[in-house]
């Protein structure tokens, strides 16, 4: 596994000159107590569209807009198709609330996946990260603003890998010595180039989602030996 610093450009062309569309509404609140965070979760409940991230008294509230949610859900479809074609057992848990009260931290990713530990949590309807292992893969879609402030939370939760999609490129990040480093190949899908995901996310706008998923499956069958990653 080859690691680099997070300051290294991920793909070209550079996104520095791109005008970023509005894809998420975010509110950052400071000096929020853990009890206030817990009360907020209890009062609002699960039937909401907002996602919360909490660490060291800072609460981020994110409301995804259509561009964000469309990208998130289609990448989720691509991951499921990849797992099916490669015969990898996978459990999707979406925006699973992961919190550890003892550390006063909590996170709700755009999407998350159990892969190696899928057999461990297969029969469980209620997953409690901290008592149960964290998901092996978290997907973060951050088209308007970077998600750097969330990475320390996932590191403390022990999430081994984060995929970060910014609308133009996809980065694979691996947890090493308590911090995330850019890696060339995904830990979960080592035969998958990041550019392929970006290519098919864009293709769905012309081929349609179902047609694009069929094209991805054809690509996997032609380029990846089935069962190598299982």
C-alpha positions in Angstrom: 0.0 0.0 0.0 1.5 3.3 -1.0 0.7 6.3 1.1 1.1 10.0 0.4 0.3 13.2 2.2 -3.1 14.8 2.0 -1.6 17.8 0.2 -0.8 15.8 -2.9 -3.2 16.5 -5.9 -5.6 13.6 -6.4 -6.4 13.8 -10.0 -6.1 16.2 -12.9 -7.5 18.6 -13.9 -7.0 20.4 -10.6 -10.3 21.3 -8.9 -8.7 24.5 -7.5 -10.1 26.6 -10.5 -13.5 24.8 -10.6 -16.5 26.8 -9.5 -18.2 24.5 -7.0 -22.0 24.1 -7.2 -24.1 24.3 -4.1 -24.7 20.7 -3.1 -24.9 20.8 0.7 -26.2 23.2 3.3 -23.9 23.2 6.4 -24.2 24.8 9.8 -21.2 24.7 12.2 -22.0 25.3 15.9 -19.3 25.6 18.6 -19.3 25.1 22.3 -22.1 22.5 22.1 -22.1 20.2 25.1 -22.3 16.4 24.6 -25.6 16.3 26.5 -27.0 19.0 24.2 -25.9 16.8 21.2 -27.6 13.7 22.8 -30.8 15.7 23.5 -30.9 17.0 19.9 -30.5 13.4 18.5 -33.3 12.2 20.8 -35.7 15.2 20.0 -35.2 15.0 16.2 -35.1 11.3 15.9 -34.2 9.2 12.8 -36.7 10.7 10.5 -34.7 13.6 9.2 -32.6 14.5 6.2 -29.8 16.2 8.1 -26.5 14.5 9.1 -24.6 15.3 12.3 -20.9 15.2 13.2 -19.7 16.0 16.7 -16.2 16.3 18.1 -14.7 18.4 21.0 -17.8 20.6 21.3 -18.2 21.4 17.6 -21.3 20.2 15.9 -21.7 20.1 12.1 -25.2 19.8 10.7 -25.3 19.0 7.0 -28.4 18.9 4.8 -27.7 17.3 1.4 -29.2 18.8 -1.7 -30.1 17.0 -4.9 -26.6 17.0 -6.5 -25.0 15.7 -3.3 -27.7 13.0 -2.7 -27.7 11.9 -6.3 -24.0 11.4 -6.3 -24.1 9.6 -2.9 -26.8 7.2 -3.9 -25.4 6.3 -7.3 -21.9 5.7 -5.9 -23.6 3.5 -3.3 -25.2 1.6 -6.3 -21.8 1.2 -7.9 -20.3 -0.2 -4.7 -23.1 -2.8 -4.4 -22.7 -3.8 -8.1 -18.9 -4.2 -7.6 -19.4 -6.3 -4.5 -21.9 -8.5 -6.4 -19.7 -9.0 -9.4 -16.6 -9.8 -7.2 -18.6 -12.1 -5.0 -17.8 -10.0 -1.9 -20.2 -10.2 1.0 -21.2 -6.7 1.9 -23.7 -5.0 4.2 -24.8 -1.4 3.6 -25.8 0.6 6.6 -26.2 4.1 5.0 -25.9 7.0 7.4 -25.4 4.8 10.5 -25.1 6.9 13.6 -21.7 6.0 15.1 -21.0 7.5 18.5 -18.8 6.8 21.5 -20.0 8.7 24.6 -16.8 8.1 26.5 -14.9 10.0 23.8 -17.7 12.5 23.2 -17.7 12.0 19.5 -20.3 11.1 16.9 -20.7 10.8 13.1 -23.2 10.0 10.4 -21.6 9.3 7.1 -23.2 9.6 3.7 -22.9 5.9 3.3 -21.0 3.1 5.1 -20.2 -0.6 4.5 -19.2 -3.7 6.4 -17.1 -6.0 4.4 -14.5 -8.1 6.3 -16.7 -7.9 9.4 -19.9 -8.5 7.5 -20.2 -12.1 9.0 -19.8 -10.6 12.5 -22.7 -8.2 12.2 -24.8 -10.2 9.7 -27.5 -11.3 12.2 -27.7 -8.0 14.1 -30.5 -5.6 13.5 -29.0 -3.0 15.9 -25.4 -2.0 15.4 -23.6 -0.1 18.1 -20.2 1.1 17.1 -17.9 1.0 20.1 -19.5 -2.3 21.1 -19.5 -3.6 17.5 -16.6 -3.0 15.1 -16.8 0.1 12.9 -17.6 -0.3 9.2 -14.6 -0.9 7.0 -15.5 1.7 4.4 -17.1 5.1 4.7 -18.2 7.2 1.7 -18.2 11.0 2.1 -19.6 13.2 -0.7 -18.4 16.8 -0.3 -19.0 18.8 -3.4 -19.3 22.3 -1.9 -17.0 22.1 1.1 -14.2 19.6 2.0 -14.8 17.1 4.8 -11.4 17.4 6.5 -13.0 18.2 9.8 -14.8 14.9 9.8 -11.7 12.7 9.3 -10.5 13.0 12.9 -13.9 11.6 14.0 -13.6 8.6 11.7 -10.0 8.1 12.8 -11.1 7.9 16.5 -13.9 5.6 15.5 -11.3 3.3 13.9 -12.8 3.3 10.4 -10.0 1.8 8.2 -10.9 3.5 4.9 -12.8 6.6 3.7 -13.7 7.4 0.1 -14.1 11.1 -0.5 -15.9 12.3 -3.7 -15.8 16.0 -4.4 -17.8 16.1 -7.7 -14.6 16.0 -9.8 -12.4 13.3 -8.4 -12.4 10.4 -5.9 -9.8 9.9 -3.2 -9.0 6.7 -1.3 -7.9 7.4 2.3 -6.5 4.8 4.6 -6.1 5.1 8.4 -2.4 4.9 9.3 -1.1 5.7 12.8 -4.2 7.6 13.7 -4.4 9.7 10.6 -5.8 9.3 7.0 -3.3 9.1 4.2 -4.0 9.1 0.4 -3.4 5.7 -1.1 -3.3 4.6 -4.7 -5.5 1.5 -4.3 -8.6 1.0 -2.2 -8.3 -1.4 0.7 -11.8 -2.7 0.0 -11.5 -3.0 -3.8 -7.8 -3.0 -4.6 -8.4 -3.7 -8.4 -10.6 -0.6 -8.7 -9.1 2.7 -10.1 -10.7 5.8 -8.5 -11.1 7.2 -12.0 -13.5 4.4 -12.9 -16.0 5.4 -10.2 -15.8 9.0 -11.4 -16.2 8.0 -15.0 -19.4 6.0 -14.3 -20.8 8.6 -12.0 -20.6 11.0 -15.0 -21.8 8.4 -17.5 -25.1 8.0 -15.7 -26.1 11.5 -16.9 -26.1 10.3 -20.5 -26.6 6.5 -20.2 -29.1 6.6 -17.3 -28.5 4.9 -14.0 -29.6 1.4 -15.0 -27.6 1.5 -18.2 -24.5 2.8 -16.4 -24.7 0.0 -13.8 -24.8 -2.6 -16.6 -21.8 -1.0 -18.2 -19.9 -1.1 -15.0 -20.7 -4.8 -14.5 -19.3 -5.4 -18.1 -16.1 -3.5 -17.1 -15.6 -5.6 -14.0 -16.1 -8.9 -15.9 -13.6 -7.8 -18.5 -10.9 -6.3 -16.2 -11.1 -7.9 -12.8 -10.8 -11.6 -12.0 -13.8 -12.6 -9.9 -13.1 -13.7 -6.4 -9.7 -12.2 -6.1 -10.8 -9.7 -3.5 -13.1 -12.0 -1.5 
